Amino acid sequence: MKYKLQINDKTLTEDKIYNYISECKNLPDILNLLNLNLFSIERLEPPFGELRSEHLIKALEIADYFKNDEIISKIPLLKKIYSVFASKKQNKKDVVNKSHIDFYKSRFPDLQISNSGWNNVMNKISLETFISIDIISEKAVIIWNSLPHFLTTNSCSGHYDANRYFSFSDFYLKFDANTINISNVFDILKSAFAEFDSNIFKIDIEINDNQLGIKFFQIPPEKWIAENDKIPIIDLCTEYFEQFKVTFNTDKDFEDFNIEKYTSVIEAVEFVRKNLWKYINQMNLNLKISDSEDKLFWKIFQRRCLIFEETYKDYYTSDKALNNINLFWEKIEDTGNELQ
C-alpha cells in the first residue's frame, strides 16, 4: 500500500508538521497532536480513503502492542511519531499468527467467537487493513468476518471532521451464494431495523449477485429543524428539484418530482441526493474534465452534492446523530452474532 501525507490545515507545511512531532515528549503529547486533526494519511491504492486521527492512533497502538514498527514502516510520518514514545530497548516480537489473534482478542474481550472464528478473522483481515477501519464499525467487521463464507469489502461510519459527518454509514460484504441462504440473512437484517423511524432514517439492504450492501442515512427531526431555525427539509428538496428541472429536463430518464409519491420526507431527500451525485458526475464526465481540473471541479460541486450535510451540519455533528450511527452498527453486530 502506498500512502501520502494530506495536510488539512492549509497554513501548515510538511516541515512544520515534522517540527510539531519533534516537539512531542511522550505519548500524551502525541495523542494531543493527532486529535487536532491537522493532517491525515491518504491511501493511494485500493481501498482508497484517508487515515484520520482515530486510524493513526490505532496504528500506533498496534505497533506498541507488537513492539514492532514494521506494520507502519510504509508511513514514515508514523514511524517518526512512534519513535517518540517507543522504548529504545524493547524486544522485537514477530507478528505471528498467535499474536495476531491475541491482538484481536485483547481489543474485543467481550466477543463470543470460537477459535475457528478467530482464525477466519485473521485470514481475512490484515493488520494494515484493520488500521483503516473506523472505530465505530470495528466490532461489526470482526463479527461478520468471523463467519465462514462472508468477507467484508467496505465499511464507513462517518467522522466529526469528514464532509458527511455522521449522516451516513454503509457496510458491504461478499458471500458464498452456494452456501449462504441470503434470503434468510435479508429477513434477519430487515427485522433488526424494523424499529427505526422511517420518517428520519433510510435503510437500504441490497443484494446483487454475491454482494450484500447495507446503507444508512438520517435526517434531523422536524422539531430540531424548527428549534434551530433551519430551512424545512422538504423545502430544500423542492428548491433543488427546480434546479434539476431547468438544467436536465431534456434527459429522457429524468423522473418528475412529486411529493405525494413519497411515503416520507427521507424518501424525497434520497431522490434529491441520488440525482445530485448522478447529474454532477455526468457533467464531470461529459465535460471531459482532466485530472488536474478534477480537484477544482469537486471543490466547487462537492458542497452542492452534500447540501443536506452542509445545511444541517450542527445536527450531524451532535451526540444525537452519533448515537443513531452507533445504534445502526449495534444492529449490524447483533445480526452477525445471531448468525454465529
LINDA-V602446 format. One record per residue. PSI is psi as a letter, one per 30 degrees, with the letter a starting at -180 (999 if undefined). NEAR is the number of other ideal C-beta (glycine too) atoms within 10 Angstrom. D_LAST is the distance of its C-alpha to the last C-alpha in whole Angstrom. Layout:
# LINDA-V602446
PSI NEAR D_LAST
PSI NEAR D_LAST
This chain:
# LINDA-V602446
k 14 32
k 9 36
l 18 36
k 11 39
k 14 40
j 13 40
j 14 42
f 14 42
j 12 45
f 6 48
f 7 50
l 14 49
l 11 49
e 11 47
e 8 50
e 14 49
e 18 46
e 15 46
e 11 49
e 15 47
e 18 44
f 10 47
f 10 48
k 18 45
f 10 45
a 9 42
e 16 38
e 10 39
e 15 42
e 19 39
e 15 36
e 10 39
e 20 40
e 21 37
f 12 36
f 11 39
h 16 38
f 16 41
l 24 39
l 22 36
k 23 35
k 14 35
k 19 33
g 10 35
l 8 33
k 7 30
k 10 27
l 9 30
a 15 31
k 18 32
j 21 31
a 21 32
e 20 32
e 20 29
e 21 28
e 25 31
e 19 31
e 20 27
e 24 29
e 22 31
e 13 29
e 20 27
e 22 31
e 16 31
e 17 28
f 21 29
h 12 33
k 20 33
g 20 34
e 13 33
f 20 30
g 24 33
f 12 36
f 13 36
i 23 36
e 12 40
e 17 40
e 22 37
e 15 38
e 15 41
e 24 39
e 21 37
f 11 41
e 17 42
f 16 40
k 17 39
k 8 40
f 5 43
g 5 43
k 12 39
k 7 38
k 9 36
k 11 32
k 8 31
i 16 28
l 10 26
e 10 22
e 9 22
e 13 24
e 20 21
e 16 18
e 14 20
e 18 21
e 21 18
e 13 17
e 9 20
f 16 19
i 15 16
f 7 17
f 5 15
k 19 11
i 9 9
k 21 8
l 10 9
e 8 12
e 9 11
e 18 9
e 20 12
e 15 14
e 21 12
e 23 13
e 18 17
f 12 17
f 17 17
j 19 18
l 13 22
e 20 23
e 15 26
e 13 23
e 21 21
e 24 25
f 19 25
k 22 22
k 22 23
e 12 22
e 21 21
g 23 18
e 20 17
e 20 14
e 27 13
e 25 14
e 25 12
e 26 9
e 25 9
f 23 11
f 26 8
k 20 7
k 11 9
g 14 12
k 21 12
k 17 14
k 21 16
f 12 19
k 14 21
k 22 20
k 19 23
f 24 23
l 23 27
l 21 30
e 13 33
g 12 35
l 18 33
e 15 35
f 15 32
b 23 32
h 25 29
f 25 30
k 23 27
l 25 23
l 17 21
k 24 18
k 16 18
l 23 16
k 14 17
l 20 15
j 12 16
f 13 17
f 7 18
e 10 14
k 18 13
i 10 14
f 15 15
e 9 17
e 10 14
e 20 12
e 15 15
e 12 16
e 14 13
e 20 14
e 12 18
e 12 17
e 20 16
g 18 19
f 10 21
f 9 23
k 17 24
j 11 28
f 14 29
f 14 32
f 19 31
k 18 27
j 19 27
k 19 23
k 11 23
j 16 20
k 11 21
j 14 21
j 7 23
c 8 23
h 15 20
k 14 19
k 23 17
k 15 19
j 23 19
k 17 22
k 25 24
k 20 27
l 26 29
l 24 33
k 23 35
l 15 36
e 14 39
e 8 40
e 17 39
e 18 41
e 11 44
f 10 44
g 11 44
h 6 47
l 16 45
k 11 45
k 12 43
e 22 41
e 14 42
e 10 45
e 19 44
e 23 42
e 14 45
e 12 47
e 20 45
e 18 45
e 11 49
e 13 49
e 19 47
e 12 49
e 8 52
e 12 51
g 15 49
f 9 50
f 6 51
j 13 48
f 4 47
g 6 44
k 14 44
k 10 43
k 8 45
k 18 44
j 10 44
e 12 42
f 4 43
f 11 40
k 16 37
f 9 35
l 15 35
e 18 36
e 20 33
e 15 34
e 22 37
e 22 36
e 18 33
e 19 36
e 20 38
e 21 36
e 10 35
e 20 39
e 19 40
e 14 37
e 15 38
e 17 42
e 17 43
e 12 41
e 13 43
e 14 46
e 15 45
e 9 45
f 8 48
f 10 50
h 7 49
k 15 48
l 9 48
e 6 46
e 7 48
f 12 49
e 11 45
e 9 44
e 11 47
e 15 46
f 14 43
e 9 45
e 9 46
f 16 44
e 13 41
e 12 42
e 13 43
f 19 39
h 19 38
e 16 40
e 25 38
e 21 36
e 14 40
e 16 41
h 24 39
e 14 38
e 13 39
e 22 36
f 26 33
g 18 34
l 16 34
e 8 31
e 14 31
e 21 29
e 17 27
e 11 26
e 20 25
e 22 23
e 14 21
e 14 20
e 28 19
e 21 17
e 14 15
e 21 14
e 23 13
e 20 11
e 15 10
e 20 9
e 23 7
e 17 5
f 13 6
f 15 4
999 12 0
